[in-house]
Amino acid sequence: MNRKIADIRSILQEHSKLFQNSIPLIASENITSPAVDEACASEFSHRYAEGWPGQRVYAGCKYIDEIEIICQDLAKEYFNCVFADVRPISGVMANLVLYNAFTSRNNGRMCAMPIPKGGHISHAPKFTSSGTPIFGTAGTVRGLDIQYLAFDEEAMNIDPDESAKIIREFEPELVLFGASVFLFPHPVKELSDVAKEIGAYVGYDAAHVAGLIGSGYFQDPIREGADAVALSTHKTLPGPQHGTVLSNREDLVKELKHAAFPALFSNHHLHNVAGLAVALAEMLEFGKKYHKQVIENAKAFAEALHERGFNVLCEEKGFTESHQIVVDISNFEKTIGLGGDIERLLESANIIINRNLLPWDIREGRHYMNPGGLRLGTSEVTRLGMGKSEMVDIAEFFKQLIIEQKDPKKVKNEIAEFRKQFQVVKYCFQSSNKAYEYIKFY
Ligand SMILES: *Cc1c(COP(=O)(O)O)cnc(C)c1O
């Protein structure tokens, strides 16, 4: 065998082994089921089908059309809306669809969340207010002028009263809700009314919380006033990496379709559309149980860390209402270091997390490379079958590593042992045949 191919195979196997022996707590990640993987590895991965089903630019799309329509229908059912475009190839592309549809190019105005408070780089301007280039998507690609919504650092949420003032004064074309650090539902209802007063569209970026929304455990942005929702399909929604745009406004459908194709992409990664269809079928069947457990685990994990002396944000609000928790680790600065250092320490014992800026970090002179916080998510460990008692076990590993400073090599071995009972993806059809039966009878 060609040596390079042999290398690639063995490196991929090493990667799988690493994740089979680790505790995966990245809030933006999840794990796909065997049925989703099968669909993603299908013949569709090397085909082209530009355009809408039935109106393709290529021949040979008969079966691709069938699957894409099934995928749209499953998305409309799961999210309870009249329009679903499953073509955007990622969450950022889905956001760009909203920007294309709802804002003017160059100096169009948008209100959104700032990055240090949990906003995403795709919502950001090209330059910070002090002129430093950050190349945010909204500014760089669309030339948008961004005014940030006000943020209540104690509540870890958008401040509705201050933000209403900002929206009235700035008069944006689009008000975008949603974030990457997302503990509590945003005040969409209150602020949608304000946005509509001044004639602005309301968008909602559900990249992180799409699964929680679809299963009915977070907020319902469409019913609360969002004209369109953009999402990633692979965070709390455990599908392949892809994007989707939803809307309940029949009058905006044409605009939204054109804002996606041909404006943003040609082909749209058809294997992932097939994989997404399977993931949506799984969530219609198992999502209620799964996402209920995801949120319960996040609360239990927060509680267990708090009991062991960690400063988990928002104790008085029950820590979280999503799949995420945020921990302020600045009290370990003298013993271990800040977010980047703790991320590396945990990684050396196979606990995979990400460091995160706290809302006050920039003000206190901290940088995203070594911020004061950690963001932890329970989507993947829950999908592996873990429950509340395992959240306590994981909190105990954190204590051993960060507080007791136990040898990471020893903890790593204990973690490999701990993971042995959690090797099968749950909340999915256990044989891929069952998944396809569901889709066929749908
Ligand atoms: C992750 C994320 C995205 C980007 O999603 P991709 O699918 O990686 O492009 C967009 N918005 C928010 C709020 C996110 O957290």
The ligand as a MOL file (V3000), in Angstrom:
LIG
                    3D

  0  0  0     0  0            999 V3000
M  V30 BEGIN CTAB
M  V30 COUNTS 15 15 0 0 0
M  V30 BEGIN ATOM
M  V30 1 C -20.6680 27.2300 15.9010 0
M  V30 2 C -21.3770 28.4820 15.5990 0
M  V30 3 C -21.5720 28.8910 14.2860 0
M  V30 4 C -20.8120 28.2880 13.1360 0
M  V30 5 O -21.1580 27.0830 12.7600 0
M  V30 6 P -20.4130 26.2650 11.6200 0
M  V30 7 O -21.4020 25.2210 11.3410 0
M  V30 8 O -19.1220 25.7940 12.2140 0
M  V30 9 O -20.1650 27.1730 10.4600 0
M  V30 10 C -22.3860 29.9730 14.0330 0
M  V30 11 N -22.9450 30.6400 15.0470 0
M  V30 12 C -22.7540 30.3070 16.3300 0
M  V30 13 C -23.4300 31.0970 17.3990 0
M  V30 14 C -21.9540 29.2190 16.6480 0
M  V30 15 O -21.7250 28.9090 17.9190 0
M  V30 END ATOM
M  V30 BEGIN BOND
M  V30 1 1 1 2
M  V30 2 1 2 3
M  V30 3 2 2 14
M  V30 4 1 3 4
M  V30 5 2 3 10
M  V30 6 1 4 5
M  V30 7 1 5 6
M  V30 8 2 6 7
M  V30 9 1 6 8
M  V30 10 1 6 9
M  V30 11 1 10 11
M  V30 12 2 11 12
M  V30 13 1 12 13
M  V30 14 1 12 14
M  V30 15 1 14 15
M  V30 END BOND
M  V30 END CTAB
M  END
